Amino acid sequence: MERHQMIDLLTGVQSSKRNYYSELKTTVDELKKKNSQLEIINEVMSSFTSNFSVSDMLQNMLIKLKNVYPIDRVSTALGNDHELVLSYVYPESDMYLAKGTRFPKNNSLYHDVLTLGHNTVYHDDNSNSFFEKEGFQRLGLASVHLFPLKCNGKTIGVLSLGSRSHFQCTEEDLAFFFNLADQVAVCVENARLFSEVLAGKQRWEETFRAVSDAILIIAPDGTVVSRNDAAQLDWPLDIGQNIRTAIAKATRSVEDPFQKTIETKRPYSAELHHENKIYDCSWYPLLGMDASIDAVILYRKNVTEKRQMEVQLMHSGQLAAIGEMAAGVAHELNNPLTAIIGNSQLLLRTQSNNVEMEPLLEDIDRCGKRCRTIIRSLLAFSRQDDFSFKPCSLNEAVSEALHLTRQQIEKQQISVDIALDPSLPTLSGNLQQLSQVAVNLLMNAKDALEEQQVGPKKIRIQTKTTDSSALLCVTDNGSGIAQDILDDIFHPFFTTKDADRGTGLGLSVSFGIAKAHGGTLSVETNQCDKTTFTLAIPLSRERL
């Protein structure tokens, strides 16, 4: 033995070198392990995004775990106090129990971990019987470590790490796996909450779109931020446009309901009119955390038919009262009229040779019969309780209307030009209602001409046919209708007359009657010349 070898042997230098390198290698391995553990934790934490997938997270986590531990399978079971369900497994080929399988509350390792909140481990030499044992054996797992998934102090599930080799955890490994389970729990819980938020958002958007009435969300400056499908179909504004101009045209009051809501920070209601339709609008402020207005919600409901129905009901009540009064008047007048007509006819027979008396008696007889016709027409006109549709003549409806109105018109020095088409076919309709429309149109024409001071005053009433409809046209040579109110004339209670001359119901009721007959009521006007109202009733029996 050489001298230097003897010295090294006696002093233990070589032994110290071996220990030093062995400890250094151990330290390096531990550092690599720590680094890998940090990478795994970071992978779990950074995997949560808006497109987060628990399956992808488990896949990435398992790939990195295999670099440090002999782990071949990872799964999670999620639940609450009532049930625990197998939710995710990776790789999916290592699946014995199907996803969605519920673990029993008794005799289940998974459910024990959920209930007790402690970790547990299975080795294939375990002789105990439990629910998961057959699955572990079929998958060839020698060791399975189960850790509770805890978030905010509550156990929300179980993390399972399976190995096909016997795998024992050190205290440091257990600390790492507990930390890993906590991070997985946070990501899973956040994913659940994020999913609930998305589902709630989707439900809100679907509800918002499905509402049949128009809903708009408006910024404080009046810009339309969002709208539902009904508003898109029935409102002239696009997203990004300002609503104030449309409100100014549609509102019937001097106050701007949108501005009123902004100023008072309280809900406000108003009735808007747009394209011959009536809308009941409600404005609701959306207040921010500092009580400032973030937006205003406009809820708009079409109440045109409702208003027309209210008007017709009101008008029907008025006509019923008139009918009762007319019946009483007729009862009181029929007897003296019968006597007047009968006596005048008797005198005509006895005084036929009396040249002076005969014209007077004929006038008495003619006026008596005219009074009888007026009373009958008034009774027929106000008899609104029977709305059945029967074959009737539009010409007959015009004649009934002229019996009631012609004398009033001609007293105002207004000439009436009548042009009724004798070949006009019969219609399926209600004679009294059609006569009511003719009366309303004739009286409106008369009122328009009364305001005219110069020139001959004329009303032309005409019936004619087209290929599909019978038409009633009433034309006056008055001053016409101003364009800015043309869209409002068919609205209930809209009138340009004095309070003692008009209620604003005539055209609205007439419009409703035309619609009930499947027809239309339209107007053409020249503000310097004339106005023509046209009632069109379809010839076919089927209503439009």
C-alpha positions as CSV (number, residue, x, y, z in Angstrom):
1,M,0.0,0.0,0.0
2,E,1.3,3.4,-0.9
3,R,2.1,5.9,1.8
4,H,-0.6,8.5,0.6
5,Q,-3.2,5.8,0.5
6,M,-2.4,4.8,4.0
7,I,-2.8,8.4,5.2
8,D,-6.2,8.8,3.4
9,L,-7.5,5.6,4.9
10,L,-6.4,6.6,8.4
11,T,-7.8,10.2,8.1
12,G,-11.1,9.2,6.3
13,V,-10.8,11.8,3.6
14,Q,-12.3,9.6,0.9
15,S,-15.2,8.8,3.1
16,S,-15.9,12.4,3.7
17,K,-15.9,13.1,0.0
18,R,-18.4,10.4,-0.7
19,N,-20.7,11.7,2.0
20,Y,-20.4,15.2,0.7
21,Y,-21.4,14.3,-2.8
22,S,-24.2,12.0,-1.6
23,E,-25.7,14.8,0.5
24,L,-25.2,17.3,-2.3
25,K,-27.1,15.0,-4.7
26,T,-29.9,14.5,-2.1
27,T,-30.2,18.3,-1.7
28,V,-30.3,18.9,-5.4
29,D,-33.0,16.2,-5.8
30,E,-35.0,17.8,-3.1
31,L,-34.7,21.2,-4.7
32,K,-35.8,19.7,-8.0
33,K,-38.7,18.1,-6.3
34,K,-39.7,21.4,-4.6
35,N,-39.4,23.2,-7.9
36,S,-41.6,20.6,-9.6
37,Q,-44.2,20.9,-6.8
38,L,-44.2,24.7,-7.2
39,E,-44.7,24.2,-11.0
40,I,-47.6,21.9,-10.3
41,I,-49.3,24.4,-8.0
42,N,-48.6,27.2,-10.4
43,E,-50.1,25.1,-13.2
44,V,-53.3,24.6,-11.3
45,M,-53.6,28.3,-10.2
46,S,-52.9,29.7,-13.7
47,S,-55.2,27.2,-15.5
48,F,-58.3,29.1,-14.3
49,T,-59.4,31.3,-17.2
50,S,-62.7,32.2,-18.8
51,N,-62.4,29.1,-20.9
52,F,-61.4,27.0,-17.8
53,S,-61.9,23.2,-18.1
54,V,-61.5,20.9,-15.1
55,S,-60.6,18.0,-17.4
56,D,-57.7,20.0,-19.0
57,M,-56.5,21.1,-15.6
58,L,-56.4,17.4,-14.4
59,Q,-54.6,16.4,-17.5
60,N,-51.9,19.0,-17.2
61,M,-51.6,18.4,-13.5
62,L,-51.1,14.6,-14.0
63,I,-48.4,15.1,-16.6
64,K,-46.4,17.2,-14.2
65,L,-47.1,14.9,-11.2
66,K,-45.7,12.0,-13.1
67,N,-42.3,13.7,-13.2
68,V,-42.1,13.6,-9.4
69,Y,-44.5,10.9,-8.2
70,P,-45.5,7.4,-9.5
71,I,-49.1,8.6,-10.0
72,D,-51.1,7.1,-13.0
73,R,-54.6,8.3,-12.4
74,V,-56.3,11.4,-11.0
75,S,-60.0,12.1,-10.4
76,T,-62.4,14.4,-8.5
77,A,-65.7,13.7,-6.9
78,L,-67.8,16.8,-6.1
79,G,-70.7,17.1,-3.7
80,N,-72.3,18.6,-0.6
81,D,-73.8,17.3,2.6
82,H,-76.4,15.3,0.7
83,E,-74.5,13.5,-2.0
84,L,-71.1,12.9,-3.6
85,V,-70.8,12.4,-7.4
86,L,-67.9,11.3,-9.5
87,S,-67.3,14.3,-11.7
88,Y,-63.9,14.1,-13.6
89,V,-61.4,11.3,-14.4
90,Y,-58.1,11.4,-16.2
91,P,-57.1,9.6,-18.2
92,E,-60.7,8.7,-19.2
93,S,-59.6,5.2,-20.3
94,D,-59.0,4.5,-16.6
95,M,-62.7,4.9,-15.7
96,Y,-64.5,2.1,-13.9
97,L,-67.4,4.0,-12.4
98,A,-69.3,6.1,-14.9
99,K,-69.3,9.9,-14.6
100,G,-72.2,11.0,-12.4
101,T,-72.1,7.9,-10.2
102,R,-73.2,8.7,-6.7
103,F,-71.2,7.4,-3.8
104,P,-73.2,5.8,-1.0
105,K,-73.1,7.5,2.4
106,N,-72.1,4.2,4.1
107,N,-69.1,2.0,3.5
108,S,-67.5,4.4,1.0
109,L,-63.9,5.8,1.3
110,Y,-64.8,8.8,-0.8
111,H,-67.8,9.7,1.3
112,D,-65.8,9.2,4.5
113,V,-63.3,11.8,3.3
114,L,-66.0,14.2,2.4
115,T,-67.8,13.8,5.7
116,L,-64.7,13.7,8.0
117,G,-62.6,16.2,6.1
118,H,-59.5,14.0,6.5
119,N,-57.3,12.2,4.0
120,T,-57.1,8.5,3.7
121,V,-55.1,5.9,1.7
122,Y,-55.9,2.6,0.1
123,H,-53.4,-0.2,-0.6
124,D,-54.2,-3.4,-2.4
125,D,-53.4,-5.4,0.6
126,N,-56.3,-3.8,2.4
127,S,-58.7,-6.6,3.4
128,N,-61.6,-4.3,4.3
129,S,-64.7,-4.2,2.1
130,F,-65.9,-0.9,0.7
131,F,-67.8,0.5,-2.3
132,E,-64.7,1.6,-4.4
133,K,-62.6,-1.5,-3.8
134,E,-63.8,-3.5,-6.8
135,G,-63.1,-0.5,-9.1
136,F,-59.6,0.0,-7.7
137,Q,-58.8,-3.7,-8.3
138,R,-60.2,-3.7,-11.8
139,L,-58.1,-0.7,-12.7
140,G,-55.0,-2.4,-11.2
141,L,-54.3,0.4,-8.7
142,A,-51.9,-0.6,-5.9
143,S,-52.3,2.7,-4.0
144,V,-54.9,5.4,-4.0
145,H,-54.5,8.5,-1.9
146,L,-57.7,10.5,-1.2
147,F,-57.6,14.2,-0.1
148,P,-60.6,16.5,0.8
149,L,-61.2,19.4,-1.5
150,K,-61.8,22.4,0.9
151,C,-62.8,25.9,0.0
152,N,-63.7,28.6,2.4
153,G,-63.7,26.1,5.3
154,K,-66.2,23.8,3.6
155,T,-65.4,20.4,2.0
156,I,-66.8,20.5,-1.5
157,G,-65.3,17.2,-2.8
158,V,-62.6,14.6,-2.9
159,L,-59.3,14.5,-4.9
160,S,-58.1,11.0,-5.8
161,L,-54.5,10.2,-6.8
162,G,-54.1,6.6,-7.9
163,S,-50.9,4.6,-8.6
164,R,-50.2,1.1,-10.0
165,S,-47.2,0.8,-7.7
166,H,-47.1,0.9,-3.9
167,F,-46.7,4.6,-3.1
168,Q,-46.0,5.9,0.4
169,C,-46.2,9.6,1.2
170,T,-43.7,11.4,3.4
171,E,-44.9,14.2,5.7
172,E,-43.6,16.7,3.1
173,D,-45.5,14.9,0.4
174,L,-48.7,15.0,2.4
175,A,-48.3,18.7,3.0
176,F,-47.8,19.2,-0.7
177,F,-50.9,17.2,-1.6
178,F,-53.0,19.0,0.9
179,N,-51.9,22.3,-0.6
180,L,-52.5,20.9,-4.1
181,A,-56.0,19.8,-3.1
182,D,-56.8,23.2,-1.7
183,Q,-55.7,24.9,-5.0
184,V,-57.8,22.4,-7.0
185,A,-60.8,23.1,-4.7
186,V,-60.5,26.9,-5.3
187,C,-60.3,26.4,-9.1
188,V,-63.3,24.0,-9.1
189,E,-65.4,26.3,-6.9
190,N,-64.5,29.3,-9.0
191,A,-65.4,27.3,-12.1
192,R,-68.8,26.4,-10.5
193,L,-69.5,30.0,-9.6
194,F,-68.4,31.2,-13.0
195,S,-70.7,28.7,-14.6
196,E,-73.6,29.9,-12.5
197,V,-72.9,33.5,-13.4
198,L,-72.8,32.6,-17.1
199,A,-76.0,30.6,-16.8
200,G,-77.7,33.4,-15.0
201,K,-76.5,35.9,-17.6
202,Q,-77.7,33.6,-20.4
203,R,-81.1,33.2,-18.7
204,W,-81.4,36.9,-18.2
205,E,-80.5,37.6,-21.9
206,E,-83.0,34.9,-23.1
207,T,-85.7,36.4,-20.9
208,F,-84.8,39.9,-22.1
209,R,-85.1,38.7,-25.7
210,A,-88.3,36.7,-25.2
211,V,-90.4,39.4,-23.7
212,S,-93.1,40.3,-26.3
213,D,-93.1,44.0,-25.2
214,A,-90.3,46.4,-26.2
215,I,-87.5,46.9,-23.6
216,L,-84.7,49.3,-24.1
217,I,-81.7,50.1,-21.9
218,I,-80.7,53.8,-22.3
219,A,-77.6,55.6,-21.2
220,P,-78.1,58.8,-19.2
221,D,-77.2,60.9,-22.3
222,G,-80.1,59.2,-24.2
223,T,-78.1,56.7,-26.2
224,V,-79.7,53.4,-26.7
225,V,-77.3,50.8,-25.2
226,S,-79.3,47.6,-25.7
227,R,-82.8,46.5,-26.8
228,N,-84.7,43.2,-27.0
229,D,-86.1,41.6,-30.1
230,A,-89.5,43.2,-29.8
231,A,-87.9,46.7,-29.6
232,Q,-85.8,45.9,-32.7
233,L,-89.0,45.0,-34.7
234,D,-91.2,47.8,-33.4
235,W,-89.0,50.8,-32.6
236,P,-87.2,53.0,-35.2
237,L,-84.0,53.4,-33.2
238,D,-80.8,51.5,-33.5
239,I,-78.2,50.8,-30.8
240,G,-76.1,53.9,-30.5
241,Q,-78.8,56.4,-31.5
242,N,-80.3,59.0,-29.2
243,I,-83.9,58.5,-28.0
244,R,-84.7,62.1,-27.2
245,T,-85.8,63.1,-30.7
246,A,-88.2,60.1,-31.0
247,I,-89.6,61.0,-27.5
248,A,-90.2,64.6,-28.5
249,K,-92.3,63.4,-31.5
250,A,-94.1,60.7,-29.7
251,T,-95.0,62.3,-26.3
252,R,-98.4,64.0,-25.9
253,S,-97.3,66.0,-22.9
254,V,-94.9,68.9,-22.5
255,E,-92.7,66.9,-20.2
256,D,-90.0,64.6,-21.4
257,P,-90.5,61.3,-19.5
258,F,-86.9,60.2,-20.0
259,Q,-85.6,63.5,-18.6
260,K,-88.1,63.4,-15.8
261,T,-86.7,60.0,-14.7
262,I,-83.1,61.3,-14.9
263,E,-83.9,64.3,-12.8
264,T,-86.1,62.6,-10.1
265,K,-84.3,59.2,-10.1
266,R,-87.7,57.7,-9.8
267,P,-89.9,55.6,-12.1
268,Y,-92.1,57.6,-14.5
269,S,-94.9,56.6,-16.8
270,A,-96.2,58.3,-19.9
271,E,-98.3,57.5,-23.0
272,L,-96.4,57.8,-26.4
273,H,-98.0,57.8,-29.8
274,H,-96.1,56.5,-32.8
275,E,-97.4,55.6,-36.3
276,N,-101.1,55.5,-35.3
277,K,-100.3,53.3,-32.3
278,I,-100.6,54.0,-28.6
279,Y,-97.9,52.8,-26.2
280,D,-97.9,52.7,-22.4
281,C,-94.3,53.5,-21.5
282,S,-92.7,53.0,-18.1
283,W,-89.2,54.4,-17.3
284,Y,-87.1,52.8,-14.5
285,P,-83.8,54.3,-13.3
286,L,-80.8,52.0,-12.7
287,L,-78.8,53.4,-9.8
288,G,-75.1,52.8,-9.2
289,M,-73.3,52.4,-5.9
290,D,-73.0,56.1,-5.5
291,A,-76.8,56.6,-6.2
292,S,-76.0,58.1,-9.6
293,I,-78.0,56.9,-12.6
294,D,-76.1,54.3,-14.6
295,A,-78.9,53.7,-17.2
296,V,-82.7,53.9,-17.7
297,I,-84.9,51.0,-18.6
298,L,-87.8,51.8,-20.9
299,Y,-90.6,49.2,-20.9
300,R,-93.1,49.9,-23.7
301,K,-96.4,48.1,-24.2
302,N,-98.7,48.5,-27.2
303,V,-102.1,49.4,-25.8
304,T,-103.7,50.6,-29.0
305,E,-106.3,47.8,-29.1
306,K,-107.0,48.2,-25.4
307,R,-107.6,51.9,-25.8
308,Q,-109.9,51.3,-28.8
309,M,-111.8,48.7,-26.8
310,E,-112.2,51.1,-23.9
311,V,-113.5,53.8,-26.3
312,Q,-115.9,51.4,-27.9
313,L,-117.2,50.3,-24.5
314,M,-117.6,53.9,-23.5
315,H,-119.3,54.8,-26.7
316,S,-121.5,51.7,-26.5
317,G,-122.6,52.9,-23.1
318,Q,-123.4,56.3,-24.5
319,L,-125.3,54.8,-27.4
320,A,-127.2,52.5,-25.0
321,A,-128.3,55.5,-23.1
322,I,-129.3,57.3,-26.3
323,G,-131.1,54.2,-27.4
324,E,-133.1,54.1,-24.1
325,M,-133.9,57.8,-24.5
326,A,-134.8,57.4,-28.2
327,A,-137.1,54.5,-27.3
328,G,-138.9,56.7,-24.8
329,V,-139.1,59.6,-27.3
330,A,-140.4,57.2,-30.0
331,H,-143.0,55.9,-27.6
332,E,-144.1,59.4,-26.8
333,L,-144.1,60.6,-30.4
334,N,-145.4,57.6,-32.2
335,N,-149.0,58.1,-31.1
336,P,-149.3,61.8,-32.0
337,L,-147.4,61.1,-35.2
338,T,-149.8,58.4,-36.1
339,A,-152.7,60.7,-35.5
340,I,-151.1,63.5,-37.5
341,I,-150.3,61.3,-40.5
342,G,-153.7,59.5,-40.3
343,N,-155.6,62.8,-40.1
344,S,-153.6,64.5,-42.8
345,Q,-154.3,61.5,-45.2
346,L,-158.0,61.6,-44.3
347,L,-158.1,65.4,-44.9
348,L,-156.3,64.9,-48.2
349,R,-159.0,62.5,-49.4
350,T,-161.8,64.9,-48.3
351,Q,-160.1,68.2,-49.5
352,S,-158.7,66.9,-52.8
353,N,-160.5,69.6,-54.6
354,N,-159.4,72.4,-52.3
355,V,-156.5,74.0,-54.1
356,E,-155.5,76.1,-51.1
357,M,-155.6,73.4,-48.5
358,E,-154.2,70.4,-50.5
359,P,-150.5,71.7,-50.6
360,L,-150.6,72.4,-46.9
361,L,-152.0,69.0,-46.1
362,E,-149.4,67.3,-48.3
363,D,-146.7,69.2,-46.5
364,I,-148.1,68.1,-43.1
365,D,-148.2,64.4,-44.3
366,R,-144.7,64.6,-45.8
367,C,-143.2,66.1,-42.6
368,G,-145.0,63.6,-40.4
369,K,-143.6,60.7,-42.4
370,R,-140.1,62.3,-42.3
371,C,-140.3,62.5,-38.5
372,R,-141.3,58.9,-38.4
373,T,-138.3,57.9,-40.6
374,I,-135.9,60.0,-38.5
375,I,-137.1,58.2,-35.3
376,R,-136.8,54.8,-36.9
377,S,-133.3,55.7,-38.2
378,L,-132.3,57.0,-34.7
379,L,-133.5,53.8,-33.1
380,A,-131.7,51.6,-35.6
381,F,-128.5,53.7,-35.3
382,S,-128.3,53.5,-31.5
383,R,-129.3,49.8,-31.3
384,Q,-125.7,48.5,-30.7
385,D,-126.4,45.4,-28.7
386,D,-126.4,43.1,-31.7
387,F,-123.0,43.0,-33.5
388,S,-123.8,40.0,-35.7
389,F,-122.7,40.3,-39.3
390,K,-125.3,39.7,-42.0
391,P,-125.6,40.5,-45.7
392,C,-126.2,44.2,-46.0
393,S,-125.8,47.1,-48.4
394,L,-123.3,49.9,-48.0
395,N,-125.6,52.1,-49.9
396,E,-128.4,51.4,-47.4
397,A,-126.0,52.4,-44.6
398,V,-125.3,55.7,-46.3
399,S,-129.0,56.3,-46.8
400,E,-129.6,55.7,-43.1
401,A,-126.8,58.2,-42.2
402,L,-128.2,60.8,-44.6
403,H,-131.6,60.6,-43.0
404,L,-130.0,61.6,-39.7
405,T,-127.6,64.2,-40.9
406,R,-128.6,65.7,-44.2
407,Q,-130.9,68.4,-42.9
408,Q,-128.2,69.6,-40.4
409,I,-125.7,69.7,-43.2
410,E,-127.8,71.7,-45.6
411,K,-128.8,74.2,-42.9
412,Q,-125.1,75.2,-42.9
413,Q,-125.4,76.1,-46.6
414,I,-123.4,73.0,-47.5
415,S,-124.4,71.1,-50.6
416,V,-124.3,67.3,-50.6
417,D,-123.3,65.5,-53.7
418,I,-124.4,61.8,-53.6
419,A,-122.9,59.3,-56.0
420,L,-124.0,55.8,-54.9
421,D,-123.1,52.9,-57.1
422,P,-126.3,51.0,-57.8
423,S,-124.3,47.8,-58.8
424,L,-122.6,47.7,-55.4
425,P,-122.7,44.1,-54.1
426,T,-123.9,43.2,-50.7
427,L,-121.4,42.8,-47.8
428,S,-121.2,40.7,-44.8
429,G,-121.3,43.3,-42.1
430,N,-123.4,45.1,-39.5
431,L,-125.7,47.7,-41.0
432,Q,-125.9,49.9,-37.9
433,Q,-122.2,50.0,-37.4
434,L,-121.5,50.9,-41.0
435,S,-124.2,53.6,-40.8
436,Q,-122.5,54.9,-37.7
437,V,-119.2,55.3,-39.6
438,A,-121.0,57.2,-42.4
439,V,-122.6,59.5,-39.8
440,N,-119.3,60.2,-38.1
441,L,-117.6,61.0,-41.4
442,L,-120.4,63.2,-42.6
443,M,-120.5,65.2,-39.3
444,N,-116.8,65.6,-39.3
445,A,-117.0,67.0,-42.9
446,K,-119.8,69.4,-41.8
447,D,-117.8,70.6,-38.8
448,A,-114.7,71.2,-41.0
449,L,-116.7,73.2,-43.6
450,E,-118.4,75.3,-40.9
451,E,-115.0,76.9,-40.1
452,Q,-114.6,77.9,-43.8
453,Q,-115.9,81.5,-44.4
454,V,-115.7,81.8,-48.2
455,G,-116.4,79.8,-51.3
456,P,-119.1,77.2,-52.0
457,K,-119.1,74.4,-49.4
458,K,-119.5,70.9,-50.7
459,I,-119.5,67.4,-49.4
460,R,-119.4,64.5,-51.8
461,I,-120.3,61.0,-50.6
462,Q,-119.6,58.2,-53.0
463,T,-119.7,54.4,-53.0
464,K,-117.7,52.2,-55.5
465,T,-115.9,48.9,-55.7
466,T,-112.4,47.7,-56.4
467,D,-111.3,44.1,-57.2
468,S,-111.5,43.2,-53.5
469,S,-113.3,45.9,-51.6
470,A,-116.4,48.1,-51.4
471,L,-115.4,51.7,-50.8
472,L,-117.2,54.6,-49.1
473,C,-115.6,57.9,-49.8
474,V,-116.5,61.2,-48.0
475,T,-114.9,64.3,-49.4
476,D,-115.1,67.9,-48.3
477,N,-113.5,71.0,-49.8
478,G,-112.4,72.4,-46.5
479,S,-109.0,73.5,-45.5
480,G,-107.6,70.0,-44.9
481,I,-105.8,68.5,-42.0
482,A,-102.4,69.7,-40.7
483,Q,-99.6,67.1,-41.4
484,D,-98.3,67.3,-37.8
485,I,-101.5,65.9,-36.4
486,L,-102.4,63.5,-39.2
487,D,-101.0,60.5,-37.3
488,D,-103.1,61.4,-34.2
489,I,-106.6,61.8,-35.6
490,F,-107.6,58.1,-35.1
491,H,-106.4,58.1,-31.5
492,P,-109.1,58.1,-28.8
493,F,-110.0,61.5,-27.4
494,F,-107.9,63.4,-29.9
495,T,-109.9,66.4,-31.3
496,T,-109.2,69.8,-32.6
497,K,-112.8,70.9,-31.8
498,D,-113.9,72.9,-28.8
499,A,-114.9,70.9,-25.7
500,D,-118.6,71.5,-26.3
501,R,-118.5,70.3,-29.9
502,G,-116.4,67.1,-29.9
503,T,-115.1,64.3,-27.7
504,G,-112.4,62.8,-30.0
505,L,-114.2,59.5,-30.2
506,G,-115.8,59.5,-33.6
507,L,-112.9,58.6,-35.8
508,S,-111.4,56.3,-33.2
509,V,-114.7,54.3,-33.0
510,S,-115.0,54.4,-36.8
511,F,-111.5,53.0,-37.1
512,G,-112.4,50.2,-34.7
513,I,-115.5,49.4,-36.7
514,A,-113.6,49.3,-39.9
515,K,-111.1,46.9,-38.4
516,A,-113.8,44.7,-36.9
517,H,-115.2,44.3,-40.5
518,G,-111.7,43.3,-41.7
519,G,-111.3,46.6,-43.5
520,T,-109.5,49.9,-43.2
521,L,-110.3,53.6,-42.7
522,S,-107.7,55.9,-44.3
523,V,-107.5,59.7,-45.0
524,E,-106.0,61.7,-47.8
525,T,-105.7,65.5,-47.3
526,N,-104.5,68.6,-49.0
527,Q,-104.1,71.3,-46.5
528,C,-105.2,73.9,-49.0
529,D,-107.9,72.1,-50.9
530,K,-109.8,69.0,-49.6
531,T,-109.9,66.0,-47.4
532,T,-111.1,62.5,-48.3
533,F,-111.9,59.7,-45.8
534,T,-112.2,56.3,-47.3
535,L,-113.8,53.3,-45.7
536,A,-112.8,50.0,-47.4
537,I,-114.7,46.8,-46.6
538,P,-113.6,43.5,-48.1
539,L,-116.1,41.8,-50.5
540,S,-115.1,38.3,-49.4
541,R,-117.0,36.8,-46.5
542,E,-113.7,36.0,-44.7
543,R,-112.4,38.8,-42.5
544,L,-108.8,40.0,-43.1
